[in-house]
C-alpha cells in the first residue's frame, strides 16, 4: 500500500500554511512535504507539525526567486555562492523540522548557455550539498521536470538525472521521481520505475495533463500503485498536485490509502 504524504504547499490551501498540518492530519495523512518553508519561522512550523502528529518528510532547497522565473539555481555558474548559502539555510530548517530529505531543483538553462558548463556546475553543487547533508544524516534528492510546465528546465528526463547522480558519486544522493513530470517527458512509467527503482528516494504524483489529483487525467494510478508495491517500494509518495476543486472534495482517490481516524490538531 502506498505511503502517501500531503504536499501542503499545494494541498489544503483553503487555509494558511501553518494550519495545513492539522488539516492534513484530519484527512488521514501521517506525513507532509513542503516545497519552500523559508517564509515561515522554522520553530513555529516544527511546533505545528508536532501538535498535528505529522512527520515532515521533504522540503526543497531554496530555489531562487520564482517571481522572476527561477526554478532552482543549482546548474547556474553565476549563483554557486547563493546555492551554497541556500544549503546552509535548508539544513537549519531540516534540523528544526526533523526533515531527513531535501530536494534540489536544477534550474532553467539561460539562453545561449553551454550545456557542459551547466552540467559541471550542477554536479559540483550536488557534491557540495550532499557532503553538507551527509554530516546531518540527511538525504539529497534530484528532480527532473518537464519542459512544457517549466520551459527550458535543464534536468528534463530520468536517464539524464540518473547519469548525473552516478557522476556525482554521493552515497546520500538519489532521484526524486515525479510521475506527472516523467509521464510528459518519458512515458512508459511502469518500466521506467522498475529500471530506476534502486536510485529512487522519493516519488510524487499528479495526473496529466492538468496536474490535478490522480483520477482526473490519463495516468492509471491504481495499476501503478499496485505495480510499485510489487516492486517493493516502501518509501513516501507525495501528493503534489493542484486540487481541481477543493482539497477535501478531491481526496476520493486516496481514501483507501489513508487512516480515516487521524488524530491531529490542537
C-alpha positions in Angstrom: 0.0 0.0 0.0 1.5 3.4 -0.9 2.6 5.6 1.9 1.1 8.9 1.0 2.3 12.3 2.3 0.5 15.6 1.6 2.3 18.4 -0.1 0.9 21.2 2.0 2.3 23.9 -0.3 -0.4 22.8 -2.8 -3.0 20.9 -0.8 -5.3 22.4 1.9 -4.7 25.8 0.5 -8.1 26.8 1.8 -6.2 27.8 5.0 -2.9 29.4 5.7 0.2 27.1 5.6 0.7 26.8 9.4 -2.9 25.5 9.6 -2.4 22.8 6.9 -0.6 20.4 9.2 -3.8 19.9 11.2 -5.8 19.8 8.0 -3.6 17.1 6.6 -3.8 15.1 9.8 -7.5 15.3 10.0 -7.7 14.0 6.4 -5.7 10.9 7.4 -2.1 11.8 6.3 0.6 10.9 8.7 3.3 12.9 6.9 3.6 16.1 4.9 6.1 17.7 2.5 6.6 21.5 2.0 8.1 22.9 -1.2 9.6 26.1 0.4 9.1 26.7 4.1 11.5 29.6 4.3 9.0 32.4 4.6 7.9 31.0 8.0 9.7 30.6 11.3 11.2 27.1 11.5 10.4 26.6 15.2 6.8 27.6 14.7 6.4 25.2 11.8 8.0 22.4 13.8 5.6 23.0 16.7 2.6 22.9 14.3 3.8 19.6 12.9 4.4 18.2 16.3 1.0 19.2 17.6 -0.7 17.8 14.5 1.2 14.5 14.8 2.6 14.5 11.3 6.2 14.0 10.1 7.8 16.5 7.7 9.5 14.2 5.2 10.6 16.5 2.4 11.4 20.2 1.6 13.1 21.7 -1.4 16.4 23.6 -1.2 15.9 27.3 -1.7 15.2 27.7 -5.4 15.9 31.4 -6.2 13.2 34.0 -7.0 10.2 32.3 -8.5 8.5 35.6 -9.3 11.5 36.4 -11.6 11.4 33.0 -13.3 13.8 31.0 -11.2 13.0 27.3 -10.8 16.1 26.3 -8.9 19.6 27.6 -9.3 21.8 24.5 -8.9 23.0 24.5 -12.6 23.8 28.2 -12.8 27.5 29.1 -12.6 27.0 32.7 -11.5 25.0 31.6 -8.5 27.1 29.0 -6.8 27.6 31.1 -3.7 23.9 31.7 -3.4 23.3 27.9 -3.8 25.7 27.1 -1.0 24.1 29.7 1.3 20.8 28.0 0.5 22.1 24.6 1.5 23.0 26.0 4.9 19.6 27.6 5.3 17.8 24.4 4.3 19.8 22.4 6.8 18.7 24.8 9.6 15.1 24.1 8.7 15.7 20.4 8.3 17.1 20.3 11.8 14.2 22.2 13.3 11.5 20.2 11.4 13.2 16.8 11.7 13.2 16.5 7.9 15.5 13.9 6.5 15.2 14.7 2.8 16.0 17.8 0.8 15.2 18.1 -2.9 17.3 20.0 -5.4 15.9 21.8 -8.4 18.5 22.3 -11.2 17.0 25.4 -12.7 16.2 26.8 -16.1 19.1 26.9 -18.6 19.9 30.6 -19.5 19.8 31.5 -23.2 23.0 30.7 -25.1 24.4 28.8 -22.2 26.7 25.8 -22.7 25.2 22.6 -21.6 28.5 21.2 -20.5 29.1 24.1 -18.2 25.6 23.8 -16.6 26.1 20.1 -16.1 29.5 20.6 -14.5 28.1 23.3 -12.2 25.2 21.1 -11.2 27.4 18.1 -10.4 29.8 20.3 -8.4 26.9 21.8 -6.4 25.4 18.3 -5.8 28.6 17.0 -4.4 28.9 20.0 -2.1 25.3 19.8 -0.9 25.4 16.0 -0.5 28.6 16.4 1.6 27.0 19.0 3.9 23.8 17.0 4.3 25.7 13.8 5.0 27.0 15.3 8.2 23.4 15.7 9.4 22.2 12.3 8.1 20.0 14.0 5.5 19.4 12.6 2.0 19.7 14.8 -1.0 17.2 14.3 -3.9 17.5 15.5 -7.5 14.3 16.0 -9.5 13.9 16.2 -13.3 10.9 18.2 -14.6 9.0 18.5 -17.8 9.7 21.4 -20.2 6.1 22.0 -21.0 5.3 23.2 -17.5 8.8 24.6 -16.9 10.2 25.7 -20.3 13.9 25.5 -20.5 14.4 23.4 -17.4 17.8 21.9 -17.5 17.2 18.5 -16.0 14.4 17.0 -18.1 14.3 13.2 -18.0 15.1 10.2 -15.9 18.1 9.0 -17.8 19.8 12.4 -17.7 19.1 12.7 -13.9 20.4 9.2 -13.2 23.6 9.8 -15.2 24.3 13.0 -13.2 23.6 11.2 -9.9 26.0 8.4 -11.0 28.7 11.0 -11.9 28.2 12.9 -8.6 29.1 9.7 -6.7 27.5 10.8 -3.5 26.0 7.9 -1.4 23.2 10.1 0.0 22.1 11.4 -3.4 19.1 9.8 -5.1 16.3 10.6 -7.6 13.0 12.3 -6.8 10.7 10.7 -9.4 7.6 12.8 -10.1 5.1 10.8 -12.2 3.5 13.9 -13.6 6.7 15.3 -15.0 8.0 12.0 -16.2 4.8 10.9 -17.9 5.1 14.0 -20.0 8.9 13.6 -20.7 9.4 9.8 -20.7 6.1 7.9 -20.7 6.4 4.1 -20.0 6.1 4.8 -16.3 5.9 1.2 -15.1 9.1 0.0 -16.8 11.0 3.3 -16.1 10.2 3.0 -12.4 11.3 -0.7 -12.4 14.5 0.2 -14.1 15.5 3.1 -11.9 14.0 1.9 -8.6 17.4 1.5 -6.9 18.1 5.2 -7.5 14.6 6.5 -6.4 14.5 8.0 -2.9 11.0 9.7 -3.2 8.1 9.8 -5.6 5.4 12.4 -6.2 2.1 12.1 -8.0 -0.3 14.3 -10.0 -2.3 13.5 -13.1 -1.6 14.6 -16.7 -2.4 16.9 -18.4 -3.6 19.4 -15.8 -1.6 18.5 -12.7 -4.8 17.8 -10.7 -5.4 14.8 -8.4 -5.0 11.2 -9.6 -8.1 10.1 -11.5 -8.6 13.3 -13.4 -6.4 12.5 -16.3 -4.6 9.9 -18.4 -2.4 8.0 -15.8 -3.7 4.7 -14.5 -2.8 5.2 -10.8 -4.4 2.1 -9.3 -2.3 0.0 -11.6 0.9 2.0 -10.9 0.4 1.9 -7.1 -0.1 -1.9 -7.3 3.0 -2.1 -9.6 5.1 0.0 -7.2 4.0 -2.2 -4.3 5.0 -5.3 -6.1 8.4 -3.9 -6.9 9.0 -3.4 -3.2 9.0 0.4 -3.0 8.1 1.4 0.6 9.3 5.0 0.7 7.0 8.0 0.7 4.8 9.1 -2.2 4.0 12.8 -2.2 0.6 14.0 -3.2 1.9 17.1 -5.0 -1.0 18.3 -7.2 -3.2 21.3 -7.7 -6.7 20.4 -6.5 -9.3 20.6 -9.3 -11.9 21.9 -6.8 -11.3 21.8 -3.0 -8.7 19.6 -1.4 -11.2 17.5 0.6 -13.5 17.1 -2.3 -10.7 15.7 -4.4 -9.3 13.1 -1.9 -11.5 10.2 -3.0 -8.6 8.7 -4.9 -6.6 8.5 -1.7 -9.2 7.3 0.9 -8.2 3.6 0.6 -4.6 4.6 1.5 -5.2 6.9 4.4 -6.0 6.4 8.0 -9.6 7.7 8.5 -9.3 8.3 12.2 -6.3 10.5 12.1 -5.7 12.4 15.3 -4.5 15.9 14.7 -4.7 19.5 15.8 -5.0 21.4 18.9 
